[in-house]
Amino acid sequence: MPEIHHLITGFHVNTDQGNLGFSTVALIRGQNNILVDVGHKGRANHLRDALAQAQIREEDINMIILTHSHWDHCQNTDMFPNAKILMHPRELEYATSPKKGDLATARYFVGALEGGDVEEVAEDAEIEPGIQILETPGHTRGHISVLVETRQGLVAVSGDALPWANSVITGMPSVIFWDEVEAGESIKKLLNTSRSFYPGHDRPFNLGERNAVRYIGGADSLRMLLSHDGVGDITIKVAPDAPTMPRIIE
């Protein structure tokens, strides 16, 4: 029976100078060593350290499942020379010509995969016993999630279809690049399938009665260093989180 390990926690940080996106990276150990998403280049060393702690070498990863083609989830594929890359065919097609407002999908992405071992996967595809693909479009056209049957029960690695626990309340991801109706249906589908989630930009959590969120493990910290500042006159203010309403990208 496969095991799932939380390698890197996803965050999303809003600032008045721009937004920072850090995606979750999950390791599934079964017949294969599988990563679900790989993060962006700024987290490459963090990912290496997490793999070393799990006693996994980069060359030991033989499969990568990309939930979607946004830069914060997919930039480190070249770290893993022996890995087959699995994506939904509609996401591969979408990545060649994303919507005008979707600046998170780099138009060079599909070209960067050329020459690699890329396999298309769709609904109900069994990657190996206990690991299955679930189509969860809406955030992007061909977004997928991964279902893992563990000893503790069925876990959904949901990417940005269900990016954080707040989406259980709102019924929507925070940002929708493709289709609002599909995005809402995908969250319903996930909630009807599993009660344990590894979301794209939050800590893993379980759902209890009345969808009460119970995080798995302690809270992570985020340390910010302004390395360019030579004077020390920059103030960082931490504000309470504002209610997050879904945003539709045209």
GIUR-V11714 format. One record per backbone hydrogen bond with DSSP energy under -0.5 kcal/mol. NH is the residue of the N-H (numbers start at 0). CO is the residue of the C=O. If there is no record, write none. Layout:
# GIUR-V11714
[[NH | CO] [NH | CO]]
This chain:
# GIUR-V11714
[[2 | 28] [4 | 26] [6 | 4] [6 | 24] [7 | 24] [9 | 201] [10 | 21] [12 | 19] [13 | 11] [14 | 17] [16 | 17] [17 | 14] [19 | 12] [21 | 10] [22 | 71] [23 | 199] [24 | 7] [25 | 35] [26 | 4] [27 | 33] [28 | 2] [28 | 26] [29 | 27] [29 | 31] [33 | 27] [33 | 31] [34 | 62] [35 | 25] [36 | 34] [36 | 64] [37 | 72] [38 | 72] [42 | 39] [43 | 40] [46 | 42] [47 | 43] [48 | 44] [49 | 45] [50 | 46] [51 | 47] [52 | 48] [53 | 49] [54 | 51] [55 | 50] [59 | 56] [60 | 56] [60 | 57] [61 | 32] [61 | 59] [62 | 32] [63 | 83] [64 | 34] [65 | 63] [65 | 85] [66 | 64] [70 | 103] [72 | 69] [73 | 69] [74 | 38] [74 | 70] [75 | 38] [76 | 73] [77 | 74] [78 | 75] [79 | 76] [80 | 78] [82 | 79] [83 | 61] [84 | 116] [85 | 63] [85 | 83] [86 | 118] [90 | 87] [91 | 87] [92 | 88] [93 | 89] [94 | 90] [95 | 91] [95 | 92] [96 | 92] [96 | 93] [101 | 98] [102 | 100] [104 | 101] [105 | 68] [105 | 103] [108 | 105] [111 | 107] [112 | 108] [112 | 109] [113 | 109] [113 | 110] [115 | 112] [117 | 115] [118 | 84] [120 | 86] [123 | 132] [124 | 121] [126 | 124] [126 | 130] [127 | 130] [130 | 127] [131 | 146] [132 | 124] [133 | 144] [135 | 142] [137 | 139] [142 | 139] [143 | 66] [144 | 133] [145 | 156] [146 | 131] [147 | 154] [148 | 129] [149 | 147] [149 | 152] [152 | 149] [154 | 147] [155 | 195] [156 | 145] [156 | 154] [157 | 155] [157 | 197] [158 | 197] [160 | 157] [161 | 157] [162 | 159] [166 | 163] [167 | 164] [168 | 164] [168 | 165] [169 | 165] [170 | 166] [175 | 246] [176 | 138] [176 | 174] [177 | 137] [178 | 137] [182 | 178] [183 | 179] [184 | 180] [185 | 181] [186 | 182] [187 | 183] [188 | 184] [189 | 185] [190 | 186] [191 | 187] [192 | 188] [192 | 189] [193 | 189] [194 | 153] [195 | 153] [196 | 204] [197 | 155] [198 | 196] [199 | 158] [199 | 161] [200 | 162] [201 | 198] [204 | 196] [205 | 213] [206 | 194] [207 | 211] [210 | 207] [211 | 208] [213 | 205] [215 | 203] [216 | 214] [226 | 224] [228 | 225] [236 | 234] [238 | 236] [244 | 242] [246 | 173] [248 | 175] [248 | 246] [249 | 247]]
